[in-house]
Amino acid sequence: MLTVEKIGGTSMSKFQDVLKNIIGRPGNDRFSYNRVFVVSAYAGVTNLLLENKKELKPGIYKSFINNDDIYKRKLDQLTEHLTGINKSLTEIGLDNNEADRFIKKRIEHTKKYLDSMEEILSSGYIKEENIYSAAREILASIGEAHSAYNSYNILSNLGINTEFIDLTGFYDREQLSMDERIETSFRNVDISENIIIAPGYTKDKGGLVTKFNRGYSEITFSKIATFLQAEKAIIHKEHHLSSADPEIVGEKKAVPVGRTNYDVADQLADIGMEAIHPKASKPLEMAGIKLVVKNTFEPDHPGTLITKDYVVEDSKIEIIAGSKDLVVIEVHDTSMVGEVGFDYEIMRIFKRYNISYVMKATNANSISQVIWEKDLSDDLLEELRQKYKSIKIRKIAMVCLIGSNISKPNILAKAANVLGKNGININCVSISLSQVNIQFVVDRENYRKAIILLNNNLMLNK
């Protein structure tokens, strides 16, 4: 059975557990060939290269686009950090000299690439955004190449037939699409007698990071799985796909989902709680490939199986999730009542700013749209205020009840009652006819409290 498996960054940083719990060794019951591993950079490395997406701290990329020579010093610091990671892996089989030589050579070439880009920028003949996007691609590729080469090196030194497929195209000039590069790279690979290691970054003539930002490794994983027509695609993370966030409700009150469908995975992605990037899940779903999300550190647990057509027989909530990084924009205008296409004009403005809403609620004179706070801009607000009579903005949180079949009488009423009797006001609510996601907009300060209350009353006390 051919499987394509993605290993997340936190798991990669504990590679001894990856060896023991996921890959195994010859003679071990977990070991087999016919497996392709797509690996993320070690935890925190992409943050150093690009930016810390949670704390919004700039990385090497920001230093480069600010025309700040400090990026060269940061690349030297990165070399020290990555060779330090190499040293920590020596005991489990990494050839330190080969690994250091690999990453030092790549970083030295990166310096040359960026130096050349600076010269081109100073000429004024090429648009800055084209150079900056190319720099971001180059920097992003370093982390995954480092972890992939190390994995290949360790497995080879343990006597495992291993092949390293370097999809980063770091040293070549071929202008290939992502699909073309994967097809070319895997065309003559013997998967039946080798474990294949590939980086999560694939060089694409249109720019992989440009298209998918930080979700690029899951896109690579999905493309490889569909090209090879894998029986299963498996994502190994540091946690299960759980009924609620263990960090909020507690480990004992969050249970693995077990089974669900791709629609539920899309609902999670829409609120930033990704089981898998939505652009990665679609090819798998269309190809009929089963997706499994597993916990690296609980190898005997089957994880959560995601398929296209699964619907739980007995109606129930499967996941309580949400986000507190949202704002609601309400357009109030008494002229909208009965006016065909009024919301279409609002959406045209949103499209110009490349903004997609997460939720919409309407009445006769008002349209409320929930968007990510990072997408809010003064220019957007100014344009809306010039066109409409009243614009209200509020920082909010959203809490969602999600499941493949939640069309159960009284779920909405019970959830609203739980929130209301505990002093949490519902600012907006949305549920579509398909009934896979009930969305509540609450004040941001009530986010954690709402998640805990709903989990304790709707999940634990069914």
KOLPADREN-565001 format. One record per residue (C-alpha): x, y, z; residue in three letters. Coordinates in steps of 0.02 Angstrom, whole numbers, padded with zeros to 5 digits, always signed. Layout:
<recs>
XYZala
...
</recs>
This chain:
<recs>
+00000+00000+00000met
+00078+00164-00057leu
+00064+00306+00069thr
+00121+00486+00058val
+00152+00557+00231glu
+00186+00735+00289lys
+00281+00765+00450ile
+00254+00932+00537gly
+00392+01045+00603gly
+00367+01008+00788thr
+00376+00822+00753ser
+00532+00845+00645met
+00617+00930+00792ser
+00597+00767+00887lys
+00663+00655+00750phe
+00705+00514+00869gln
+00517+00498+00898asp
+00486+00506+00710val
+00606+00360+00688leu
+00528+00259+00826lys
+00344+00300+00801asn
+00324+00332+00614ile
+00464+00268+00504ile
+00531+00123+00606gly
+00684+00019+00561arg
+00707-00142+00462pro
+00632-00284+00562gly
+00521-00164+00660asn
+00333-00186+00635asp
+00316-00002+00586arg
+00446-00012+00447phe
+00401-00034+00265ser
+00446+00037+00095tyr
+00315+00107-00025asn
+00314+00267+00077arg
+00352+00446+00030val
+00386+00570+00171phe
+00361+00756+00141val
+00446+00849+00281val
+00425+01023+00354ser
+00569+01128+00417ala
+00618+01101+00598tyr
+00509+01199+00720ala
+00542+01386+00716gly
+00658+01385+00565val
+00534+01457+00439thr
+00493+01592+00567asn
+00677+01643+00564leu
+00680+01641+00374leu
+00516+01731+00338leu
+00425+01794+00493glu
+00348+01729+00653asn
+00168+01718+00596lys
+00096+01711+00773lys
+00202+01845+00857glu
+00223+01945+00695leu
+00412+01958+00722lys
+00509+01992+00561pro
+00635+01867+00493gly
+00778+01874+00368ile
+00657+01914+00227tyr
+00601+02076+00309lys
+00782+02130+00334ser
+00815+02102+00150phe
+00667+02201+00084ile
+00710+02342+00204asn
+00876+02355+00113asn
+00962+02318+00278asp
+01131+02231+00274asp
+01086+02148+00438ile
+01008+02007+00335tyr
+01185+01944+00297lys
+01224+01935+00482arg
+01058+01848+00511lys
+01102+01718+00379leu
+01264+01684+00473asp
+01164+01664+00633gln
+01047+01547+00541leu
+01196+01442+00488thr
+01247+01426+00671glu
+01069+01380+00719his
+01050+01247+00585leu
+01220+01169+00615thr
+01173+01166+00800gly
+01019+01064+00752ile
+01134+00950+00653asn
+01243+00922+00805lys
+01093+00871+00908ser
+01052+00734+00781leu
+01225+00654+00779thr
+01178+00523+00908glu
+01036+00455+00802ile
+01139+00434+00645gly
+01169+00602+00560leu
+01339+00624+00477asp
+01378+00796+00546asn
+01511+00839+00418asn
+01402+00799+00268glu
+01250+00886+00343ala
+01348+01043+00387asp
+01426+01047+00214arg
+01254+01033+00132phe
+01173+01177+00227ile
+01326+01292+00227lys
+01340+01278+00038lys
+01156+01319+00017arg
+01163+01471+00131ile
+01319+01537+00044glu
+01228+01523-00123his
+01079+01612-00046thr
+01192+01758-00001lys
+01252+01767-00181lys
+01074+01762-00247tyr
+01018+01901-00130leu
+01172+02007-00167asp
+01132+01994-00353ser
+00952+02042-00319met
+01009+02197-00226glu
+01111+02250-00377glu
+00963+02222-00493ile
+00850+02321-00377leu
+00972+02467-00376ser
+00960+02475-00567ser
+00776+02518-00559gly
+00736+02412-00712tyr
+00636+02276-00625ile
+00485+02291-00513lys
+00526+02274-00330glu
+00384+02153-00296glu
+00453+02028-00422asn
+00624+02027-00338ile
+00549+02020-00164tyr
+00437+01872-00205ser
+00587+01779-00279ala
+00688+01813-00121ala
+00546+01747-00014arg
+00541+01587-00117glu
+00729+01560-00100ile
+00727+01588+00087leu
+00575+01477+00114ala
+00658+01332+00025ser
+00807+01326+00144ile
+00715+01257+00296gly
+00632+01110+00208glu
+00790+01066+00110ala
+00888+01061+00273his
+00768+00945+00364ser
+00741+00834+00211ala
+00926+00808+00177tyr
+00958+00770+00361asn
+00817+00641+00362ser
+00888+00558+00206tyr
+01062+00558+00282asn
+01005+00479+00446ile
+00901+00343+00363leu
+01041+00300+00242ser
+01165+00285+00386asn
+01044+00167+00474leu
+01050+00050+00324gly
+00881+00098+00252ile
+00865+00115+00063asn
+00826+00299+00049thr
+00814+00424-00092glu
+00815+00613-00072phe
+00707+00702-00201ile
+00758+00885-00196asp
+00606+00977-00262leu
+00676+01149-00218thr
+00765+01169-00387gly
+00890+01275-00293phe
+01032+01256-00416tyr
+00939+01239-00581asp
+00864+01365-00702arg
+00718+01259-00760glu
+00556+01355-00770gln
+00436+01217-00721leu
+00265+01220-00643ser
+00246+01129-00479met
+00155+00986-00565asp
+00291+00971-00697glu
+00430+00969-00568arg
+00346+00834-00463ile
+00308+00729-00616glu
+00487+00745-00680thr
+00563+00709-00510ser
+00458+00555-00471phe
+00446+00480-00646arg
+00586+00352-00625asn
+00590+00331-00436val
+00579+00154-00366asp
+00463+00177-00218ile
+00437-00009-00189ser
+00617-00033-00128glu
+00654+00139-00056asn
+00590+00263+00069ile
+00577+00431-00019ile
+00613+00594+00071ile
+00554+00756-00009ala
+00555+00935+00058pro
+00390+01024+00086gly
+00443+01163-00031tyr
+00432+01138-00220thr
+00503+01266-00341lys
+00364+01329-00453asp
+00382+01454-00595lys
+00235+01553-00525gly
+00303+01552-00347gly
+00239+01426-00220leu
+00246+01542-00069val
+00173+01681-00176thr
+00021+01572-00211lys
-00003+01482-00045phe
+00099+01580+00083asn
+00144+01471+00233arg
+00031+01328+00179gly
+00150+01274+00040tyr
+00213+01113+00121ser
+00038+01039+00124glu
+00016+01085-00059ile
+00175+00988-00101thr
+00112+00841+00002phe
-00057+00841-00086ser
+00017+00857-00261lys
+00135+00710-00232ile
-00004+00602-00160ala
-00119+00634-00307thr
+00018+00612-00437phe
+00069+00444-00362leu
-00114+00394-00334gln
-00078+00352-00153ala
-00193+00237-00057glu
-00180+00353+00093lys
-00114+00526+00130ala
-00060+00543+00312ile
-00020+00701+00409ile
+00085+00675+00567his
+00066+00817+00691lys
+00111+00848+00873glu
-00073+00830+00920his
-00233+00744+00867his
-00372+00825+00767leu
-00476+00847+00924ser
-00652+00893+00975ser
-00584+01056+01048ala
-00417+01141+01075asp
-00331+01046+01218pro
-00239+01206+01268glu
-00408+01287+01303ile
-00518+01148+01371val
-00382+01036+01442gly
-00306+00875+01377glu
-00433+00761+01461lys
-00582+00857+01391lys
-00524+00854+01210ala
-00544+00689+01119val
-00485+00636+00945pro
-00623+00657+00816val
-00596+00483+00742gly
-00691+00504+00578arg
-00757+00650+00478thr
-00765+00715+00299asn
-00679+00843+00189tyr
-00821+00967+00211asp
-00783+00976+00397val
-00598+00999+00357ala
-00645+01146+00246asp
-00748+01224+00386gln
-00597+01215+00501leu
-00483+01290+00368ala
-00605+01435+00345asp
-00578+01489+00526ile
-00391+01459+00525gly
-00396+01294+00621met
-00324+01191+00481glu
-00326+01003+00480ala
-00258+01031+00304ile
-00243+01181+00189his
-00404+01193+00085pro
-00307+01203-00078lys
-00219+01042-00026ala
-00376+00948+00026ser
-00471+00975-00137lys
-00356+00871-00249pro
-00357+00730-00121leu
-00546+00735-00106glu
-00571+00735-00295met
-00449+00591-00316ala
-00539+00489-00183gly
-00383+00478-00074ile
-00412+00446+00110lys
-00332+00573+00226leu
-00275+00526+00401val
-00220+00650+00535val
-00112+00564+00667lys
-00022+00612+00826asn
+00165+00577+00808thr
+00180+00541+00993phe
+00036+00417+01002glu
+00084+00297+00862pro
-00038+00159+00911asp
-00188+00274+00898his
-00270+00263+00724pro
-00295+00453+00718gly
-00437+00536+00622thr
-00490+00470+00452leu
-00557+00601+00330ile
-00652+00543+00176thr
-00766+00622+00047lys
-00935+00545+00085asp
-00930+00504+00270tyr
-01077+00568+00373val
-01095+00517+00555val
-01252+00413+00578glu
-01310+00489+00741asp
-01319+00678+00730ser
-01187+00759+00839lys
-01061+00899+00855ile
-00888+00836+00811glu
-00781+00990+00841ile
-00796+01154+00936ile
-00670+01279+00866ala
-00651+01461+00822gly
-00537+01612+00816ser
-00515+01776+00907lys
-00418+01862+00768asp
-00572+01929+00678leu
-00670+02090+00656val
-00848+02120+00603val
-00888+02261+00481ile
-01071+02313+00479glu
-01137+02417+00335val
-01300+02504+00386his
-01398+02596+00252asp
-01587+02620+00248thr
-01584+02624+00058ser
-01535+02440+00046met
-01707+02370+00089val
-01778+02289-00068gly
-01628+02346-00170glu
-01570+02203-00283val
-01381+02179-00284gly
-01343+02297-00139phe
-01224+02171-00059asp
-01144+02140-00230tyr
-01075+02318-00228glu
-01000+02288-00056ile
-00919+02128-00117met
-00842+02220-00265arg
-00752+02333-00141ile
-00695+02183-00040phe
-00629+02099-00196lys
-00524+02251-00242arg
-00436+02231-00074tyr
-00422+02042-00097asn
-00530+02008+00055ile
-00639+01856+00081ser
-00765+01856+00222tyr
-00780+01715+00348val
-00963+01745+00390met
-01107+01856+00333lys
-01268+01903+00423ala
-01403+02019+00354thr
-01566+02106+00392asn
-01670+02237+00300ala
-01549+02381+00326asn
-01385+02302+00382ser
-01254+02182+00316ile
-01124+02117+00439ser
-00969+02031+00371gln
-00835+01947+00476val
-00658+01958+00407ile
-00483+01926+00472trp
-00416+02074+00571glu
-00253+02069+00471lys
-00354+02108+00313asp
-00429+02267+00385leu
-00354+02428+00317ser
-00386+02614+00331asp
-00408+02624+00142asp
-00546+02493+00146leu
-00638+02582+00286leu
-00621+02752+00201glu
-00697+02685+00040glu
-00841+02603+00133leu
-00876+02761+00234arg
-00879+02868+00078gln
-01008+02754-00004lys
-01124+02703+00140tyr
-01216+02797+00277lys
-01148+02704+00428ser
-01001+02586+00453ile
-00970+02499+00619lys
-00812+02401+00661ile
-00789+02286+00809arg
-00649+02168+00859lys
-00733+02002+00892ile
-00710+01815+00910ala
-00802+01674+00823met
-00849+01508+00901val
-00910+01367+00789cys
-01003+01203+00814leu
-00947+01090+00671ile
-00994+00915+00616gly
-01036+00809+00466ser
-01215+00796+00530asn
-01274+00924+00658ile
-01453+00939+00593ser
-01518+00893+00765lys
-01666+00986+00842pro
-01620+01099+00987asn
-01430+01110+00956ile
-01439+01294+00910leu
-01558+01334+01053ala
-01456+01237+01180lys
-01293+01321+01127ala
-01372+01495+01134ala
-01444+01456+01306asn
-01275+01398+01372val
-01192+01559+01315leu
-01335+01673+01369gly
-01355+01607+01546lys
-01169+01630+01573asn
-01171+01812+01521gly
-01103+01793+01344ile
-01198+01894+01215asn
-01212+01828+01037ile
-01178+01974+00920asn
-01212+01878+00758cys
-01257+01700+00714val
-01252+01601+00552ser
-01303+01426+00497ile
-01326+01366+00318ser
-01451+01239+00252leu
-01315+01104+00246ser
-01299+01120+00435gln
-01117+01074+00456val
-01064+01233+00545asn
-01155+01346+00669ile
-01057+01509+00690gln
-01075+01624+00841phe
-00994+01796+00848val
-00953+01845+01027val
-00851+01980+01112asp
-00666+01940+01098arg
-00638+01933+01286glu
-00766+01791+01298asn
-00681+01677+01171tyr
-00598+01551+01287arg
-00745+01552+01407lys
-00867+01516+01264ala
-00762+01370+01198ile
-00751+01292+01373ile
-00936+01316+01410leu
-00993+01241+01244leu
-00871+01097+01259asn
-00925+01055+01437asn
-01111+01068+01401asn
-01128+01004+01222leu
-00984+00881+01205met
-00956+00810+01379leu
-01138+00807+01432asn
-01220+00733+01278lys
</recs>
